[in-house]
Amino acid sequence: MSLINKEYYLIFDTNVLFQKYDKKADFTTFSFNSTFKNVIDMVNQLDIYEQVTIVIPEVTWNEMKKQIVDAHHKKVDEYKSYITKWILPEFSISEIKIDDYLEYITKEIDTYKSEIQSGINNIMVLPIPSDNRFKGIVQRAFDKAPPFGGKEKNSDKGFKDVLIWESILELTFSHKYANILFYTKDKGFKEILKEEFQETNHDADISILSSEDEIKSALEEWAKAIDIYKYQPIEPYFENRDFIEWLQSPDFEIQMIDRDYGLVEKSRLITETCLKLKNYDNINIINESEQSIDYSVDVTLEISYKFKGGGTIKETVDVTVIVENILGEYYSVEDAFRTDDEYSTDNSEES
């Protein structure tokens, strides 16, 4: 393949850009999470922003609009229910009426879209698949073919994932020599989807990646291919150093064991529980104020249990953790939930 024919597309899946609105959120504005900025900074630091097109699927824009609208309505109902229980002399709460929050946030989303498209990076919206792909989508649903199905094999599970995947396949019809990085947190069907892609597009290439470190390495390889003489590796990334040091400390492990998020089994038969941080990725600042910073981070944990009689069980789990840093001093785990597709358990007996 001739070098001048290559085109480079970095496509974001919805699950990479999603904001977490459960704990704290600003519903007056809209933006992607900090992962988006981190990756854009990588592209710009490598000086390949003219060659690399940043792709946001139309499905993603629509999903994220629905996400913030649903979260807003839920929080408004919760807030109204909460504040009506007390009348305090020190506080007066007034409501500013807006005609339609959907209309309001749509304008904010359009403003944000214009802002990111007006910068030096090439930002492209990946259209929803055309009618020509409809029969293939229906057949994929009947066959429960990836990304339909999931581990439960429900044929209607993953419809939006299918729309994005079919959009990617359709992109290569008009961009025969496309080099694609597809950044997604879905890990279950990587090899199957890559095989399908290569069978459909012999001249194009795709990598399906799930972490910022993987994206960093792939972008560096692109930079070398684009111009080996201009290539300079991405400088070490030291942001969030204090947070990372705490994440690797015993305090994090203790909080994860002591706080009941359904991750650690509780039983009278268990004599000892140990938790080890195996890996971390996708550190996002989801809220920031003068008093605190809220982080979201994806971690891989190894949890081991010792039982009466000497038996030991270990399991490895993927978890998203929400952490609050108070006044730059104390880190507190606020929430944690499993994100792994399949649970892997390794049973062994103590010697």
N, C-alpha and C positions, 0 to 999 in steps of 0.2 A: 504494500500500500504506500503510495506516495505521501510524503510528510505534509505537503501543501494541501492535500485533500482531507486531512484529519480535522474533525471538529470536536470540541470538548464541552460536555454538558454535565453539570453537577445538579442532580435532581434531589430535592428534599421530600421525604415522606411526611405526612401530617404528624405522625407520632414523634418526630424529632423536634418540631416547632411548637407543639402544644404548650400553652401556658397552664399553670396549675392555680386554679381560682379558689381552692377549698379553704386555705388558711387566711391569706391576705391578698387583696387584689385592688387595682385601680380600674374601675369600670367606666371611667370618663374618657379613656383613650385606648388605643390598640397597638400592639406590636408583637413580633415574634419573640421567643425567649433568647437568652444570651448565646445559645449555641449558634444561632444564625450569624450573629456578629463575629463570634470566634472564627467560624469557617471563612466568612468574607475577609476577615483580617489575614488569614492564611493565604488566600488567593492574592491579595494585594501585596503582602510582604514578599511573595514569590515573583511579583511583577508579571503575572500571567492574566491579569484582569481583562486584557483586550482579547485574549484567545478563549477564555473560559466563560461560558454562558451559565448563569445561575437560574435554575428552573424551579418554579413553584407551581405545582398542578392546580388547575382550577378547582378540582375536588378539595384540595387543601384549604384554599381560600373560603370555600363554602362551608366546609366542616368547622373551621375555626370561627367563622361568624356565628354558626349555630351554637358552638361551644360557649362563647362569651354571652350570647343572648340567654341561653338556658341557665347558665351560672348566675347571671344578673337577676333573672326572675326568681330563682331559688333563694338567693341571698336577700332580696328585697322582702320576700315573704317571711323569711326567718327573722330578719331585722325588725319588721313591723310587729311580729309576734312577740319578740323579746322586749322591745321598748315599751309596749303597752302594759307590762306587768308592774312598772314602777313609775311614780311621779316624784321627781327630785327638785328641790328648790334651787339647786345650783345650776341646773341645766334646762335649756329650752331647745326643743328639737322641732325644726320646721321641714316641710317637704316642698321641694321645687318640682312642679309638675312639668313633664315633657310629654308631648303628644304620643310618641312611639319610640321606644328604645331601639327597636330594629332599625328604624330610619336614622336615628341618631348615630348608632355605632357603624352603620353602613358608610356614613360620611367620614367617620374617623378612619375606617379601614381604607377607603379610597384615598384619603390624605396620606396615610402611611405607605400605601402602594406607590403613590406618586413620589414620595420622598426617597424610597429605596431605588426607584427607577431613574431618578434624576442624578444619581451619583455616577462614579466612574465605572461601576460594574454593569455588565449586560444582564438585565433581569428579564426573564421570559415567563409568561404564563402558559403552562402546558394545557391545551384544551381537553375537554371531556371527549372520549372516543367518538368518532363519527358513527353514523348509522351503519356504515359498512362493517363495523366490528360487532354489531348487536347480536347476530346469530352466533358468533363465536363466544360471546359472553354468556348467552343462554345455554349453549352446549357445555361450557365450562361449569356452569351451575349444576346442570344435570349430572355431569361426570364427577362433581365435587373435586374438580381439579384445582390445584393451588393457583392463586392464593385463597380460593374458596375453601370452606370446610373447617380449617383449624383442627385441633386435636380431637374435638368432639364430632368431627365429620358432619357438621350441619351445613347443608348446601347453600343456605342463605347467609352464612357467616362470612364476613370479609368482602361484601359487595363493593364497598368504597375502595378497598385495596385492589380489587380486580379492575375497577375503573382506572386507577392510576397505572397499574401494570399494562393494561391494554393501551393507554395513552402513550406509554414509553415505547411499546412495540410499534405503534403507529408513527411515532416520531422518526423511526429509522427508515420508514418508507421514503421519506423526502430527504433524509440525511443518511445516506448509505454508509458513509465511513465514520459515523459518530462513535466517539469514545465517551462512555457514560459512567459516571459514579452515581449510584443510587444509594442515598443515605437513609436508612430505615432502621428502626429498632426491632422490627420483625425478623426473627432468626430462623424460623421453622422451615422455610421453603427455599432457602438461598440456592442450593445446588440444583434443585429441580427447575427453578425459574431461570437460572443461568443456562442450563442445558436447553430449555425451550427457546431462550433468546438466541443462542448460537445456531440452533437448527433453523430458526426463522431468518436470521441476519448473519450471513457468513462473513461479511466484510466489516460489520460493526463489532464493538466490544463493550462489555459491561462488567463492572465490579459492584457487588451488593455489600455494603459495609454498614457497621452498626456502632462505631465509636469515633470520637474525634481523633484519636491516635491513628486509627486506620485511615481516616480521611486525610490526615496530615501526611502520612507516608505516600498515599496515592497521589496527592497533589504535588509532592516533591518529585515523584516519578514523571508526572506530566511536565513539570517545569524543565526537567532534564531533556525530555523528548522535544519540547518546544524550542529550547535554545540552551544547549549544554554549556556554552561559554558565558552566558549571563546568569546561570543558575547559582543561587546562594541558598543554603538550607535555612529553614525557618529557625529563628533564634529560640533558645530554651524558654519555655513559658512558665514564669514564676508567679503569675497572678494567683490569688487564693492560697498562698503558701501556708499561712497560719491555719486556714481551714483544713488543708491537706494534712498538716502535722497533727491536728486534733483527730482527724479521721483515722489516722494510723496509731492513735494512742489507746491505752487501756480504758480510758473514760468512755470512748465511743462504744467499745465492746460491752462494757458494763451497762450502759444505758439501753443498748439494744436487747440485752438479756432481761433486765429488770422491768422494762416498760412493755406492757401487754399489747402487742400489735398482731398477735396471732402467728408470729413467725417462729416462736420457740415453744416447744411442747412442755406442758406442765403435767407432772405425774409423781405420785409418791414412790414409784419404782425408780425414778431417776435420782441418782445420788450426786451427779455433777453435770453441769452444762458449760460448754466452752464455745466461744464464737471467735472466728478469725476473719479478718478482712483479707480477701484474696485479690480483689481488683476493684478499681473505681473508674468512673468515666462520666462524661456529660455533666460537669458541674455548672449549674445555672443559678444566677441570682434572680429570685422570683419576686422579691420585694425589698426595698431599701428605704430606711428613714434615719433620722439622727440618732435614734435609740437602738435600732436593731437592723440586722440584715438576715433575710431568709434565703436559704439555699435549697436547691433540689440536686440530688446526686444519685446516679445509678451505681450500685455496688454489687459485687459477688461475694457472698459470705459462705464460709464453711462452718456448719453447726454440728457439734458432736455431743453425744449424750453417753454418760456412764450409768449403768444400771446395777441394782443390787444383784449380786451373784457374778459380776464381772463382765457382763456383755457391754459392747460399745456399738453405737450406730452413728454414722456420719452422713450428712446430706449437704449438697451444694445448692444454694438458691440465689436467684437474681432478684434484687430488691431496689425499689426507689425509696429514698429516704429524704424527708423534709426536716431541715435543721434551722434553728434560730440562733443567731449570734447576738447576744445582748451586750450593748455598750462596748463591743470589741473585746470582751473578756471571757464570757461564759457561753459555751455551746450547749444547746439543748435539743435533743431529738424530739420533734413535734409529731411526726407521723412516719409510718413505714408500711409499704405494701409490696407483695410479691409481683414480679413482672416476668418471671421465667415461663417459657412455654411448657416445659416438661420438668418434673421434679426427678432428680437423679439421687438415689439413695445407695450408699455403700455400707453394707452390713459386715461387721467383722467381730470376732471374739477376742477379748483381751488374752494375751498370753500369760 
